[in-house]
Amino acid sequence: MVRDAVLVTGISGNLGRGLARLTRHGELVARRATPTVRMGRAVVALPPGAFLQATKAGEDVLARLVAAHVGDAATVADLFAGVGPFALRLAERARIVAADSDEPAIAALRDAAKTPGLKPITAERRDLFRRPFAAKELARLDAVVFDPPRQGAEAQAREIAASKVPTVVAVSCNPTTFARDAKILVAGGYRLVAVTPVDQFRYSAHVEIVARLVR
């Protein structure tokens, strides 16, 4: 995974003609238009510095894998949701509870959640490292998806392990922290039934992982 650290987003053609927005360390310098990206049926207005996958093709593959692993779950939590690349697609068939610590990302997700045809998305700003969803909060869910930064989601994994959620889908860009978090889930009674590597990082050794765990 990469975080948008460049000054310019939404460029098409040459810089002078296609510049949509210029930011510096998240601060707006100039804007002709708000950059947007399509996620399933929804169109998301990207806040400055928004987190995106390295490639569109990579995101599409990850989203398909996540959707397949979630299956017919009716209520799904998307934790570390960002601007909603999974939540917005899953909302085409399931009710979603989404959380992330990035307030601009959550605000963008809330706006995109108004897209006609989507099931309800409840999105909240929440620091999942300091205040993970507790096992009792997860009790009403059919599935949990979590896609943390490189440091993984140890605290959240412990709460999931103590819950009775039938299906967990773990997405990770760090095999080391993925293995740690998966070990916590397995120790809590989950079975690791599928692991798929997604190589979207050209010319690097990094790899994305999508895994399914079930009770």
Backbone hydrogen bonds, N-H to C=O, Kabsch-Sander energy under -0.5 kcal/mol:
donor,donor_aa,acceptor,acceptor_aa,energy
2,V,52,L,-0.8
4,D,50,A,-0.8
5,A,3,R,-0.6
9,T,21,R,-1.3
18,G,14,N,-2.7
19,L,15,L,-0.9
20,A,9,T,-0.7
21,R,9,T,-1.1
22,L,30,A,-3.4
23,T,7,L,-2.6
24,R,27,E,-2.5
27,E,24,R,-2.0
29,V,22,L,-3.2
30,A,22,L,-1.8
32,R,20,A,-3.4
33,A,20,A,-2.0
37,V,44,V,-1.9
39,M,42,A,-3.0
42,A,39,M,-1.5
44,V,37,V,-3.2
46,L,35,P,-2.2
46,L,44,V,-0.8
50,A,47,P,-1.6
52,L,2,V,-0.8
59,E,55,T,-2.1
60,D,56,K,-2.6
61,V,57,A,-2.1
62,L,58,G,-2.6
63,A,59,E,-2.9
64,R,60,D,-2.2
65,L,61,V,-2.4
66,V,62,L,-2.7
67,A,63,A,-2.5
68,A,64,R,-2.4
69,H,65,L,-2.4
70,V,66,V,-2.3
71,G,67,A,-1.8
73,A,70,V,-1.3
76,V,95,R,-2.8
77,A,143,A,-2.1
78,D,97,V,-2.9
79,L,77,A,-0.6
79,L,145,V,-3.2
80,F,99,A,-1.5
81,A,99,A,-2.5
84,G,81,A,-1.8
88,L,84,G,-2.3
90,L,86,F,-3.0
91,A,87,A,-2.0
92,E,89,R,-1.4
93,R,90,L,-2.1
94,A,90,L,-1.5
95,R,74,A,-2.8
96,I,120,P,-2.5
97,V,76,V,-2.5
98,A,96,I,-0.5
98,A,122,T,-3.4
99,A,78,D,-1.9
100,D,124,E,-1.6
103,E,101,S,-0.9
106,I,102,D,-2.3
107,A,103,E,-2.7
108,A,104,P,-2.2
109,L,105,A,-2.3
110,R,106,I,-2.6
111,D,107,A,-2.0
112,A,108,A,-2.4
113,A,109,L,-2.0
114,K,111,D,-1.4
115,T,112,A,-1.8
118,L,115,T,-1.5
119,K,91,A,-3.3
122,T,96,I,-2.9
123,A,121,I,-0.7
124,E,98,A,-2.1
126,R,100,D,-2.0
126,R,124,E,-0.5
128,L,126,R,-1.1
131,R,127,D,-3.2
137,E,134,A,-0.6
138,L,134,A,-1.5
139,A,135,A,-0.5
139,A,136,K,-0.7
141,L,138,L,-1.9
142,D,75,T,-2.5
143,A,75,T,-1.3
144,V,167,T,-2.0
145,V,77,A,-3.3
146,F,169,V,-2.3
147,D,79,L,-1.8
152,G,149,P,-2.2
157,A,153,A,-3.0
158,R,154,E,-2.0
159,E,155,A,-1.4
160,I,156,Q,-2.4
161,A,157,A,-2.6
162,A,158,R,-1.1
163,S,160,I,-1.7
167,T,142,D,-0.9
168,V,213,L,-2.9
169,V,144,V,-3.1
170,A,168,V,-0.5
170,A,211,A,-1.9
171,V,146,F,-2.8
171,V,169,V,-0.5
172,S,209,I,-2.3
178,F,174,N,-2.4
179,A,175,P,-2.3
180,R,176,T,-1.8
181,D,177,T,-2.6
182,A,178,F,-3.0
183,K,179,A,-2.1
184,I,180,R,-1.6
185,L,181,D,-1.9
186,V,182,A,-2.7
187,A,183,K,-2.4
188,G,184,I,-1.1
189,G,186,V,-1.6
190,Y,185,L,-2.2
191,R,214,V,-2.8
193,V,191,R,-0.8
193,V,212,R,-2.3
194,A,212,R,-1.3
196,T,210,V,-2.8
198,V,208,E,-3.1
200,Q,198,V,-1.2
202,R,200,Q,-0.9
204,S,201,F,-1.3
208,E,198,V,-2.6
209,I,172,S,-2.8
210,V,196,T,-2.1
211,A,170,A,-2.7
212,R,194,A,-2.3
213,L,168,V,-2.9
214,V,191,R,-2.0
215,R,166,P,-1.9
